[in-house]
Amino acid sequence: MPDPIRLTIDGRQVQAPPGTLVIDAAKTVGIEIPSFCYYEGLTLQAACRMCLVEVEKMPKMMTACTLPVSEGMVVRTETPQVAQARKYTLEFLLTNHPLDCPVCDKGGECELQDMTFRYGAGESRYTEEKVHTPEKQFSPVVFFDAPRCILCFRCVRICNEGLGVGALGVINRGVVSEIAPNHGDHLECDECGACIDICPVGALTSGIYRYQTRPWEMTHVGTICTHCADGCKTTLGTRNDRIIRGNNRDHSGVNGEFLCIKGRYGFDFYDHVERLQAPLVRVNGKLEEVSWAQALETVAAKFNQTLADGGSFGVIGSNHTTNEENFYLQKFAREVLGTNHIDHHRTGDVVALLDALSGKTGKLATVADLYERKAVLVLGADLALEHPLLSYQVRANYRHHQAHVYVVTPQPVREDKYAAAIVRGGDYPSLREKLKAEPELVIVFDDSIKGDDIRKLVDFGESLGIPVKYICLVDYSNSRGAVDMGVTPELLPGYRPAEQPGMHVGEMIEADLGALWVVGANPLKNGATRKAGFLVAQDMFLTETARLADVVLPAACAYEKNGTVTNVTGELQRLKRAINTMGAKPDLEIMGFIAREMGVAAALGLWTPDAVFEEIRKTVRGYDVPLPVIATGGAAQTMPVNGRIPVEDQPDLVHSDHNGLFASGTLGRYSKVLNSVVESRLSR
């Protein structure tokens, strides 16, 4: 490590690594230097001139956002001359800026508004008529009001550099310059809304949030996105039990500030008109609404009768339900229903990877590793479409650290733009010599590599003679947690083998079971016929499976419950309830009520999320994580078994849905926003 640079800022002694910008060095001692165009992680612009500071022995004021620290430098950030310069800058920025704060969506969160109050630019010497252009709609989720724009170019840079899309640019010159799509009059992009969130003023606004409410009127709840397996934290703004918007401006969570369209806008499925809000029981061949008491009594009576008759049970779980719900469900199935016929849709062969890594430690990568490690090998997956956060991390690693990215995929992907080597197909061994020259490596692979192919991949990685970490990609918000919690016929929680393996999903659908209990899944969506004697479905919507059920119980979504989920890299995070939907109950609560009606609740224990999680921490290896970390909104990586998993490979059971940016199983089907953007229709 090079010796730190010593300098003085506003009389305070500061030490910073060489190359640190003055604006960042000031933050380390609690000094804020205002700026509009500067944004950490993006290229330097020096467009707004708001960050001017005085530096001894320099003839004029300097921009703190482009000035690196130097030994002995003396910086003053709040002199009368600096304050006057900032006031003049604001006066100039307000030349054509409309004074419509009372109706602007950015009111209360506007950086220009804050600086105007701070430096008192209450009058302007510019008396010319303001240049005005009509508001434009770039897409269903992005609106643009040009007069409000201060040309900081944050939106252009985050789209081009952060997302790698380059959908925005600047047209015209001088006073009529404005931000515009690079393709015609509409956006062709990921529709992630990062440009809106990063805008310091109200120039770019959300088609979902605009004119709905004010920031101070909302309750802000940090929870985990319910769509893909990346585990992004999304801060939901709620009011009157409605979700108004999603963002992550506090930079918490594994994703920092990043969110894709699903995390920022894809919450709207929760109030779809087809949302179930009352239990349904089949009467004379038709599903009819009944009370919760009647529905639970019907399920409990049938389950008890099936047990008494010696009938067989099947249980199909979900990769969207929480760890607590998955753990309680498998415990219910095995200890009460007496069956190992329990499974879920597997989207990645996590079991084979953990088995292949037997005896090795520190081999499972985190989301942060994709940003910090020197090299990344991507096998099979189109990360930008299927795992946008992981793609964002890799892209940022390349921009900030010049990481070497190797791409082995069947089709062109976004990572091709900056790849050190590209191989079309699956011939990753051809990269051996290049990879051996790297100091370290993270290997990311999808469901095209499973079973024994994973063992070959691990052997290949270990033969390189460098530190290698692995990520086995899975699809949904708790796909990894479902496996960890034992929602499989051959494995108990913590990857302990079951004495007598049961049926997997396909076999349960085809079997003449006495009762089939489906929780948060839709196994009959492809036209499969129902064969079970009694079918119970817990879901948010009347899916194909629910339509065939004898009893349908309306379930809460991830934004309506507490608990924990485990993301694709095994990092545990906490869900926090943001809203309540009338008539729907969390799956854990539904299971607990069924247990109570059956008279077995005492044997299963309390069904509160905290109580079940405490049992998970005590009984599931790798889940005894530090509670303060996740309780305060952080992520803790779980450390699963470090030994052989003695079960037979079943690669045919592993199948990714390969959802793109605008698809997410059942939830994507019921999201108006995901289905409204033009890119969604073009990707079908």
N, C-alpha and C positions, 0 to 999 in steps of 0.2 A: 504493500500500500504506500503510495506517495505521501509525503508529509503534508499536513493540512495547511491551507492558506490562512493567515491571520489578518483580520481587518477590523475596522471600527464602523459601526452603523448607529447613528444617533447616540454616540457616546458609549455604546455597548461593545464589548469585545466579542468578536465572532470568529469561529473557526469553521472552515468549509473545505471540502475536497477541491483540488484544482479543476477548473472548468465549470464550477457551480456559478449560476447566474446570481447577480446581486438580489434580484427579486425573490429567489429561493433561499438565499442565505439569510435574508431578513426574516423570513418566516420561522427560521429555527430559533429565533429569540423573541418571537411574538410580535414582530413589526410587520404590519400589512402595508404593502405598496400597491395602490389601486391600479388596475389595468382592465382593459376590455378585450384586446386582441390576444394577449398572452393566455395560453392554456397549457398546463403541464402535460407533457407527452407529445405535443404537436410541434410542428416546425415554427420557427420564430418569424414574426410578421412585422413588429414595430410599426403598426399602422395607426394606432389610436393616439399615441403620445401621452397617454394618461399617466404612465409610470415614470415620468421625468424626475430625476433626483440630482442633487448637487454632489459633485465629487471633487475633493481638493486637488489642485494643480491641473484641473481640466478647465478649458476656457469657456465651456458652455455646459448646460445641463445635459445629462445622458439618459438614455432609456434603460431602465433597470432590467427590462426583460431580454435585452441582448448583450448586456455588459457582464463579462466574466469577472469573478473576483481576482484581485491581485494582492500580493504581499504589501502590507502597510496601507492599503487603501482606506481612505476616510470618506464615508458617505453620510449625507444628511438628507432625510426624506420628508421633513416637515418644516422647512424654513418658509418665511413669508414669500420668497421668490418662487419656491416650488408650489406653494398653495395658489399663488396668483396664476402660474402657468397652467395648473390643473383647472382653475376656474375658467380661464380663457379657452382651454380645450373643450370643456363642457359647453361653453357658450357657442363654440363653433359646431359641435355635434348636434346642438339643439336648433341649428339654423332652419332645417327643414323637418325636424322631428315634430310630429303633431303632439299637442299637449292633451292627450286623451287618456291620461292615467285612470280616470274613474271607470272607463269601459274596457281598458286594455287587460287582457288575460294575465299579463306579467305583473300587474299591480300588486305590490307587496313582496315581490321577489325580483324586481328589476334592478340590475346593477347600475344602470344609468340613473334611475330614480334615487337610489341610495347615495350615489356620488354627488348628485345635484343638491340633495339636502345637506350633505357633508361639507361641500365647498361653496354653497350659497350662490350658485349661478342663477339668480332669480330674474335677471333682466338680460336682454340681448340688444346689442347695437346693430344687429342685422334686421332691418325693417322691410326687406324685400318680401314679396309674396312667396309663400312657401310652395315648393315644387310638390305637386301631388299626383300620384298615379293610383288607379283603382286596385283594390285587393285582388289577389290571384289565388286560385286553388290549384296546387301542384299535384295533389292526390286526395283520396278520401280522408287521409289522416294529416295532411300537411297543407296549411294555408300560409300565404306570404303577403305581408303588408309592407310594401317598399318604403314608404315615407318614414317608418319607424326604424329602418335598418341603419346601423352606424358603420357598415362595411368593415367589421372586424375580421371577417373571413373565417371565423371559427367553424361555421357550418360547412364551408367548402373543404376545410382541412380535415375535419372529423370524418367526412364522407369519403374523401380520397385516401387519407392516410390511415385512419382508424379502421374503417370498414373495407377499404380497398375497392370501393364501388365507383367513385368519381362521378356521381350523378349531378352535382351542382358546380356552377362556375359563375363568372362575373361577365356581364355584357355592358356595352356602352362605356363612355369615359366621363370623367368630371362629375358634375352635380347630378347627372342622370344615370350614373352607374348603378347597377342593381344586381342582386343575386338571381340566377335563373337556372332552370334545368338544362343539362347539356344535350338533352334529346327532346326537341320540340318544346311544347308548352306544358309537359307533364313529367313527373318523375318516373324513371325506370330504375328501381333500386331495391334495397331490402326492406324499405318502408319501416325502418327501425325507430324513427323518431329521434335519433341522436341529435340531429340538426336542431330540432325544437328545444331539446333539453339544454343544449350547450349555448344557445342564443342568449346573450346577456340582456337583451331587450325583448319587446313583444313583436318583433318582425316576423318570426316563424311561430305559428301557433298550432295547437292540436285540434284536429277536427272532432275529436271525441270530448275534449275537456272545455273547449272555448265557450265562453259565456255561461258556464254552468255554476260556478261558485268562486269564492276567494280562498286563498291558501289558509288564512287564519280561521276560516269557517269549517275546515276539514279536520278530521282526526287522522293522523298519519301512523300507519301500522306496517312495520317491516316483517315480511314473511318470505317464503320461497316460491318461486314461479312453479306452477303446477304442470307445465308442459314437458319440455325435454329433460334429459338427465343431467344437464350441466350444473344445475343447482344454483341458478342466479337468484340473488336477493332482489325482491321488488318491494318498494315502499308504496303501499296502497293508500291513496287519499280517499277517505270515506265521509259520507254525510248522510244522516237519516237512514242508516243501514243500506246505503247504496255506494258502490265503488265508483268514484268519479274519475280517477286517473291513476296511473302507475308510473313511478320513476325510481331512481336510486341515487338521488343527489348527495346523500351523505357518504357515498363511497364505501359503505359497509358491505360485507359479504365477499365471497370469492370472486365476484365479477367487478368489484370496484364500481364504476359508474355505468358500465356497459349493460344494455338490455337490447334484445331483438324485438321484433314486432309482437311476439307472443307475450313476452314479459311486460312490455309497456302498454299494449292495447288488447291482448288476447284474453282479458278477464271477463269479457262481456257475455260469455256463455252462461254465467250464473243466473242471469235474469231473462233468459230466453223464454219465449211464450210457451214452449213445450216442456219447460221444467216441471218435474213431478213435485207436488206439494201435499199429496195425501196418499196413504197406502191404498193398494188395489188388491182385491181378492177375486178370484174367478168364481162366478156364480152362474150356473146354467150355461157354461161355456163362454161367458163374457166377463171381462175384468170390470169390476165396479168399485167405486170409492167406498172405503170403510174407515172406521176410527183406528188409531194406532193400537188401542187395547185389543180390538177384535183381530187385527192382522197378526199381532204378536201371539195372541192366544192360538190362532189357527196354525201358525208355524210351529210353536212349541208342542201343541197336541200331535201334529203329524210327525214331528221328529221323535217324540216319545213313543208313539205307536210303531214307527219304523224300527226303533231300538227293541221294543218289546217283541216284535215279530221276527227279529233277527235279520232285518233288511240291511242292505248295503248303502253307504253314503258316499257321495263325491263332493268335493269342495274345490271351487275354482276361485282363486284370489286375484289380486290386482297389482299392477306395477304403478298405480297412482295412489293407493292407500298408504297410510303412515306406517312406520316401523311398529308402533304400538298396536295398530289394528292388525297388521300382518302376524305379529307374534301371538296376539290373543286368538286370532282365527285358527292358526295351526295348532295352538294348545287346545282350543275348543274341539277341533276335528279329531285330534289324537286321543285326548283324555276323556271327552264326553261322548263323541260320536263313534269312537273306537275305530277310526279309519286312517290309513296313510294315503288314501286317494285324495291328495291335495296338490295342486299345481297352479302355475300361472303362465302367461305368455312370456317365454324367455327370448330376449333380444340380443344377448351376447353371452359367450361361453366363459363366464367369470370363473366357474368351477374348474375348468381345465387350466386356466391361467394360474390360479392359486395352487393347484396340484403341481403344475410344472415348476413353480417357484419354491417348492418344498425345501426347507433347510436354508433358504436364503432370506436375508432381512433387508429392509430399505429398498425394495424393488418396485413398489407401487408408487407411481408418480401422483402428484397433486396438480390442481389447476395452476398453481403458482409456478410449478416446475416448467410448464410450457412457455412461461415468460422468462425464466431465469437460466435454463440449461443452454449449453452451447450449440446443440444440434437436435433436430427433431426429424423422425422418420414417420411419414404418414402412409399407412397401408390400407388401400381399398376405399376409404371414406371420403366423401365430399364434405369436409368439415364446415365450410362456410354455409352450407345449406342445412346440414343435419346436426351440427354441433357448433353454433355460431360463436359461443363464448370461447371454446377451445381454439377456433380459427382466429378469433380476435387476439388471443394471447400469443399465438404463434406469430401473427403478423406484427404485433408490438415488439416481440422479441427480435424479429428481424430488423425492425426500424431502429430500435434503441441499442441493441447489443450486437447487431450484425450476425445473428445466429445463422447457421447453415441448415436449410430445410430441404429434405429429400422426399420426393413424391413418387409413390408407386400406386397408381390408380388406373382403373380401366378407361376412364374418360378424363378430358381436361377439367381441372379444378382451379379455384382462385389462387391456390398456393403456387401454381405454375409460374406466376408472374415474378416471383422472387426465389424460386427453387434453385438450389445448388446443383441438383440433378433431377431429371424426370425420367421415369420408366413407365411406359404404358403396359398394363397387364399386371402380373404378380411376381415378376422375377426380381425380388429384393436381394437374393444372394449376389447378383451382379454388382451390387454397390459395396461389397465387402471391403475392398481396399480403401475406398473413400471413407467409409464409416470407421475403419480401424484407425484412421488418422485423426479422428475427432477426439477431444478430451473427455467428452461425456455425451450421452444420447438418451432421448426419450422416444420410445416406439409406441405409436398409436395405431390400433387396428380395429376393424369392424367385423361383422359376422361372416365375411368371406374367409376368415381364418378362424377355425374352431376345431375342437377335438385334438387329434394327434398333430395337426398342423400348428397348433399353438405350442406344443412341446418342441417341435422342430424350430419354431421361431425363437423360443427362449434359448435353445441350444445355440442357435445362430448368434443371438445377442451376447451370450456368455463367451462365445469363441472370439469375440472382437477384442477382448483384453482391455476394455474400458468400462467405466461405470454405466450401466444401462438400467433404465426404469421403464415400466410398461403401463399402458392404459388400454383396457378392454372396453370398447364402446358399447353402451346399451342405450335404449331409446327413451324411456319415460322417467318421470320425476322420481320414482322410487323403485326402478327396476333392480338396482343394485341391492337396495334394502330388502326387497322381497326374497332374494336368494339368501341374503345373510340371515333373515328371520326364519328360514326353513319352510317357505311356501313351495316346497318341492316334495315329490313322493319318496325320494330316496335319501334326502338329507334333512336332519333336524336343525334347529337354530345353531349357528356357529359351525356349520359344516360337519356335524357329527352324523355318521351313517345311521339310517333307520334299520331296525332289525328286519323288517319285512317291507321292502319298497312297494308302494302302491301304483295306481294308474296315473299316467300323465293326461294332459288336457284332451288330446285326441281320443284316447281310449275311453275316458269318462263320457265323452259325447256319444260314442258308439255303444256303450254298455247299457244294459237294462238295470240301472241302479234304482234302489228304492226311493232315494231322494238325492237331488242335486242342488247344492247351495252355491250360487254365483254372486260374488261380492265385487262390484266395481269392474266387471269384465263383460265382454260381449262375444262369447265363443261361438254363437250360432249366427254370426253376422254374414257368413258366406253361403247362406242357404241350407245349412245343416239342419236336419230334423231332430226334434226332441224325442228322446227315448226314455228318459227317467220317469219314474212313476209320479214324483212330486218335485216341482221345480220352484225354487225361491230365488228371486233376483233383487239385489240391492243396487240401485243406480240412480243417477240424476235424471235420466230421460227414459222414455219408453223405447229402448233399443230393440233390435231384432230378437235378442234373447228375452228381454223383459216382456215382449208381446206374447211369447209362448209360455210365460210363467203362470203358476197357480197363485203366487203371492208376489207382489212387487212392493218393495219398501223404499221410499224416497230418501236418498242419501245426501249428505252435505258434501260440498266440494272442499278442496284444500284451503280455500280462503275463508271457510266457515268452521274451521276446526283447529285445535291445538295438537301438537305432537312433534315428531321428528321425521326427517327423510335423509337418505344417504345418496349422494350424487354419484356420477359415473366414476369418479376417482376415489370413492370410498370416504368422502368427507361428510360428516354428520352435521346437520343444521336443524334449527328449530322452526317449525311452523307456528304462526300466531294468528289466532282468529281475528279477522277484520270486520266481518259482518255476520248477520244471521238471516237465514231465509225461512220464512214461515212454512212449517210443515215438514221440513227436512231435518234429519238427525245425523250426526257423525256416525260412521260405520261402527266404531268402537262402542258407542252408546247403544246402537241397535243390537249388536252381538250380546252386550251385557243384559239388555232387556230380555232377549230370547233365553239366555241362560237363567235369568231369574224366573221366567215363566215355566221353564223346564224343571226348576228346583235344583239347579246345579251351580248356581252363582257362587256359593261358598267355596266349592272345590276349585273354581277358576280364579278366585281372588277379585279384588277391586278392579273395575274397568275404567278408572280415570287414567288419562294419559300419563300423569306423573307417576302413579303407582305401577303401571305396566312398564314404563321406562326404567324405573328402579329395578324391576325384576330382570329386564333385559341387561342392564349394567352388571348384574350379579351372575347371570347365567350364560350370556352370549359372549364368547371370547372376542376381544377387540373393541367392545362397546363400553368398557369402563373408562370413558373419556372424562376429562376435567369438566365438571358441570358449569363453572363460571364462564368458560369459553363459549359454550353454546347458549347459555342463559342470557348473555349480553350481546347476542347476535352474531357471534363468530362461528367458525367452522373448525371441527376437530377431526382429523383423519382417523378412521377406525383401522385397527391392525388385526386382520383375520388370522386364521390358523396358520401356523408355520410348520406344517407337516403334511404328509400324504393324505389325500381324500380318497378313500378306497371305494369308489363307485365307478361303474362302467360309463365310458363316454357315450353320450347320446347327441351327437352333433345335429341330427335331423330335427331335434326339438328346438334348436336355436334358429330364430328367423327375425331379422330386423325389418321393421316397416319402412325404413329409409324415408321417413317424413322429411319434407323440405321445410323451408321457412314458414310456409303458410298452411301446413297441415299438422294435425296432432291428434290422430285417432278420433274418438267420439267428441272430445272437447273442441277440436278444430272444426268439426262438422257443424257445431252449434254456435260458433263465434261469427257474429255478423261482420266484424272488422276484418278478420282473416279472409273471409270470402268476398269482401267488397273491393279489395285492391286488385288492380289489373294484373299484377304479377302472379296472383293466385290463379287466375283463369288461364294465363299463358303457360303456367307450369304443369297444368293437368294433361 
